[in-house]
Amino acid sequence: MGLFGTSDPVKKEEKMLAKDAKHDDKLVKQALKDLAHTEKEEHRAQKAHDKALKDHAKVVEKEHKLSERVNAAVHQHDEAVSKENKLQHDIQAREQYHAKLEQEIAAKKKAVEQATQRHDLNNHQREDRHHVLEATHGAPGTTATSSTVHPNGINGQPYTTTAAGTGTGVSNAGVLPGHATTGTVPAGERY
């Protein structure tokens, strides 16, 4: 054996083969170790991928639910706007109807006022005429004779009443049944 190793070629070859085998074993071990490490990495990546898919599915489901809620809210909003517009239209229609009724009330109040004024004026004129008639025809001590044809006499036949000047102004001749003659005509039978 020499100082720097053996000179025997067989031993050198064996040594070289052992060294190569050792190196190959080391490479195989390293390759197996790398493979195991990569498989672990791939397993973690698969888990992360699966988790990402699940998370994505959850987010998609949440987005769908939120989208449905948004659509429902938009639908409710649209309905509320539609209802608001309808109610605004109803308010305008009711305001117009109310204004029309106020105008009708004002016109009818004016008509009632005019009718009341006419009624009061006519009543006053009738009372004046009645007083004139009483003064000229029905005063006690007059000798005037008057006759009135009553349209609804006995059995539907007209009859005449006459008042002769007796000094009392009272006559029972031709008196309607159920009426006493006092010299004045009851308000319901005037004119």
Beta strands, then each sheet from edge to edge (+ up, - down):
strand 1: 146-150
strand 2: 159-163
sheet 1: 1+ 2-
end
